[in-house]
Amino acid sequence: MTEPQVKSQIPGMNVLLVGVTGTGKTTAIRTLVEAGLETFVIFTEPHGMAVLADIPCPKVHWAYVPPTSSSWDEMIKRSTIMSQMS
């Protein structure tokens, strides 16, 4: 018999972890998972996915987003369009 899911009244949080190798980003993610929080991770480095591979937890969701390969002209064009939007 499974227990019914109880929806929390506490809103979720958004955290941006940035830092060089060895500053504790992975440790912070592991701490959130160990606390039982459903954790969503976006990696911007291809090897990032491997650092959490040993966590057998269904509450960890991740994706890899590679850096853009746009030219400077294309980025300036997009920036101009975005700055003109409401």
QUIWOPE-V371045 format. One record per backbone hydrogen bond with DSSP energy under -1.0 kcal/mol. NH is the residue of the N-H (numbers start at 1). CO is the residue of the C=O. If there is no record, write none. Layout:
BEGIN
nh=NH co=CO
nh=NH co=CO
END
This chain:
BEGIN
nh=23 co=20
nh=28 co=24
nh=29 co=25
nh=30 co=26
nh=31 co=27
nh=32 co=28
nh=33 co=29
nh=34 co=30
nh=35 co=31
nh=36 co=33
nh=37 co=32
nh=39 co=59
nh=41 co=61
nh=43 co=63
nh=48 co=45
nh=55 co=52
nh=57 co=55
nh=60 co=57
nh=61 co=39
nh=63 co=41
nh=65 co=43
nh=75 co=71
nh=76 co=72
nh=77 co=73
nh=78 co=74
nh=79 co=75
nh=80 co=76
nh=81 co=77
nh=82 co=78
nh=83 co=79
nh=85 co=82
END
